[in-house]
Amino acid sequence: MKIETKRLILRKLEDTDVERMFLMDSDPEVMKYLETPVTAVEESRNGLRMIQKQYEENGVGRLAVVEKESGLMIGWCGLKLLKTPINGHVETLDLGYRFIPEFWGKGYAWEAAVASLEYGFKELNAETIYAYADCGNKGSHHILTKLGFENTGKFEDDGVMCFWYTLKREKYNTGNDKD
Ligand SMILES: CC(C)(COP(=O)(O)OP(=O)(O)OC[C@H]1O[C@@H](n2cnc3c(N)ncnc32)[C@H](O)[C@@H]1OP(=O)(O)O)[C@@H](O)C(=O)NCCC(=O)NCCS
């Protein structure tokens, strides 16, 4: 599968993306509100394989984001089926994104997130898409709120206080302001 936007291509993660994944996931700035940064390429390879397995088992998973201009893999974005119950929800379709810092501040998270939501609501016919983020993650909060997600509460995830976000299909505005 391939999703194309004005400046980006979203496609399945490939084995050759492992070095870029490592570059991203070993960076403490990237992982500030996430897990502990990885320290070995092998950890990134395992993470990548886990996502590839999700494509097969769930038909959905985070996608590599490639910048058209440079041809570089700059991060990942997309929908993941959360199979383990979280905040009282099961089989949740969750939006997520993560980028290499060199590519922050260019509107790429926004562009990739919009494309992922379009795919989720239009191709997968999702009724609701969820997201969650560390309460301190202002960047993510800003993007999710601007996308139309409603902050529907707080919960604790592995000892970290997170906001829970909900976006229903009928509330999703497919207007021009998403470009
Ligand atoms: C959060 C992250 C994905 C943002 O990526 P980005 O490509 O820089 O975001 P964009 O350029 O698309 O920004 C979209 C909007 O969010 C705002 N924004 C981005 N980062 C921000 C921050 N740290 N604080 C406040 N606002 C921020 C931008 O100003 C922009 O606002 P505008 O559209 O109103 O002008 C990126 O910083 C990242 O990869 N962080 C590490 C991983 C992570 O935390 N992922 C989210 C887990 S829930």
The ligand as a Gaussian input file, in Angstrom:
#p B3LYP/6-31G(d) Opt

LIG

0 1
 C        5.379000      15.702000      17.834000
 C        6.021000      15.651000      16.439000
 C        5.488000      14.432000      15.709000
 C        5.647000      16.936000      15.676000
 O        6.147000      16.807000      14.352000
 P        6.313000      18.069000      13.368000
 O        6.439000      17.515000      11.987000
 O        7.360000      18.958000      13.879000
 O        4.884000      18.768000      13.521000
 P        4.256000      19.786000      12.457000
 O        5.365000      20.591000      11.855000
 O        3.357000      19.036000      11.538000
 O        3.415000      20.729000      13.395000
 C        1.993000      20.770000      13.403000
 C        1.543000      21.796000      14.419000
 O        1.971000      21.403000      15.742000
 C        2.769000      22.431000      16.325000
 N        3.845000      21.823000      17.100000
 C        4.743000      20.882000      16.683000
 N        5.600000      20.583000      17.684000
 C        5.236000      21.363000      18.742000
 C        5.717000      21.495000      20.079000
 N        6.756000      20.777000      20.530000
 N        5.090000      22.355000      20.913000
 C        4.014000      23.068000      20.488000
 N        3.502000      22.982000      19.236000
 C        4.111000      22.136000      18.370000
 C        3.326000      23.215000      15.155000
 O        3.674000      24.528000      15.535000
 C        2.157000      23.166000      14.201000
 O        1.204000      24.116000      14.610000
 P        0.336000      24.962000      13.536000
 O       -0.135000      23.936000      12.495000
 O       -0.770000      25.502000      14.351000
 O        1.267000      25.967000      12.946000
 C        7.581000      15.588000      16.526000
 O        8.040000      16.604000      17.340000
 C        8.089000      14.246000      17.041000
 O        8.368000      13.319000      16.269000
 N        8.238000      14.158000      18.385000
 C        8.770000      12.951000      18.999000
 C        7.806000      11.780000      18.945000
 C        6.484000      12.061000      19.617000
 O        6.424000      12.678000      20.679000
 N        5.395000      11.584000      18.965000
 C        4.057000      11.750000      19.470000
 C        3.736000      10.722000      20.472000
 S        2.077000      10.907000      21.079000

